[in-house]
Amino acid sequence: MEFHASTNFELYPLPPRVFFTPHHGSASDPQQVHISIAGIDRIRVTWITDDNTVPSTVEYGTEPGTYLAKATGDNNSSYKFLTYTSGSIHHVSIGPLEPNTTYYYRCGGHGPEFSFKTPPSTLPLEIAIVGDLGQNDWTKSTLQGLGSKDYDLLLLPGDLSYANNRQPLWDSFGRLVEPAASRRPWMVTEGNHEMESYLVGVAESFRAYNARWLMPHKQSGSTSNLYYSFDVAGGAHVIMLGSCTEFELGSDQYKWLVADLAAIDRKATPWVVVSVHMPWYNTNYGHQGDGEGMRVAMEELLYKARVDVVFAGHVHAYERFVSR
């Protein structure tokens, strides 16, 4: 297993420069295209259109311009946030797919052709890890670095767009990452900057995040898109925990994690990887103790399951340590 870790080294607050990437296609063309793992041999394709009559269909095949298969997803959806209304959001699961194979695909019968490569069926596996990506100068250099690597999938442990209630920033983020996120599976979990509230005193929610970045939580027995797990490469089990939802003893996430860990066959699964937004240990001056409650609740579970490695974001500096 090979990992490439990166985090944006940001000062506080975020720098004012943000890359607003406009949409230049027609209302029917797909935009903000990204893919994610939706099962052992399935990929979910997600995209947005301005035209709500575009069908949620994906045509795909192993040769450019030749689509021998077609899949249809659920009816497209949208969401409102104050005066903002999102475009039509499409989610389509395609497969079964062959491992380590390049597929070419078209979304909704319109626009350009995209391509992606499926992860391998056996180890070794190359994973890229990016934390707190945002939309600024560091984002640009991070994406350029990703472009130089032929990784199999990407983990992003929270703080994606830094929209912070400004919904058009979700759109510009989707366009910004599309060249990378449409080519390899991006598996994400939520961070504190995905928590949004449109009125003071109104409970914060993950409305935009859940609508746009659907992950395989149902496939892993989770009732929430904020935490889930998936298997990849025939020997790795990846657990994406939710720092910003309930995690205490007896919570739904806690009970789900107990069951998920218990179901792992370590003889067939040499690698168990965990990703979480808020680190449980941190020597940096920023965000001290933010993950302490979750550490107290869940750390012993990970030790007993002999989890191999944990990746976290939140703190905008690189640090690693070994627990013995």
C-alpha positions, 0 to 999 in steps of 0.5 A: 500500500502506498500513500501520498499525503498532502494538506494545504498549509493555510494561515488563519483566516483563509486567504481572500483569493478564491478561484471562481471557475465559470461554467461555459457549456450549455444548460444541458452539459454536465458540470462538476463531474466527480466519481466515487466508489459505490461497491466492489465493482461499481462507480457512482458518477455525480454531476450537475446540470442547469437544465432540469430535464436532462436525464440521469443516465450515463453511457460508458465503455472501454473505447473512446466514443463507443458506449456499449452500456448505459445506466440510469440513476434516480430522478435528479434533485436539487436543494434550496438555501435561502435565495439560492437554488442549486442546479439539478444534481444527478447520481448514477451508479454504473457497473459491474466494471472490470478492475484496473480498467479505463472507462470512457463515459458521457453524462446525460447524453450531452457534452464532453466525454470523460474517462476514469480508471477503476482501482485494482482488484488486488494489492498494491494500491496507491491512495492519495490523501488531501486535507482541507482543500478549499479554493485558493493558491494552495489548492491550485498547487495541490491539484497540480501535485495530484496531476503528477501522480497516477494514484488509484483513489483519493481520500479527502477527510473534510473541509472541501469547498469552504463555502461556509453558507455561500452556496455558489462556492460549492459550484466553483469548487465542483468545477475546480476539482472536476479534472481530477475528480472525474478521473479517479474516485474521490472518497470524502467525509465531512469537516466543520466547514461543511456545517452550514446554517442559514439563520442564527439559532437554527441548527447547522446541517449538511444540506449542500454536502449531502446533496452534492457528495453522496458516498456509499453509506447505505452499502456499508450499513450506515444510516448517515452519509457522514460516515461509512466504509468501503472495500477496495483492491481485495485487501483494504478496508477504508473507514470514513468517520464523521467528526461533526456528527454524534460519536459518543458511546451508544450513538448511531455512529459508535454502534455502526463502527463496532459492527463494521470493525467486527465484520472485517476478516483480517486474514483476507484484509491486511490493511484497515485504514481510517480517515477522520476530519479532526485529529485525535493527537496534535502538537500544532498550536491550532485546534488543540483538543478539537478531536479529544471527545471522539478520541475518548469514545472511539480510540480503544475500538480502533486499537482492538481492531488493529487498525493500521493507519489513521489520516486526519485533516483540520490542522493546516500543517503536516505531522505524523507519529507512530503508536506502539 
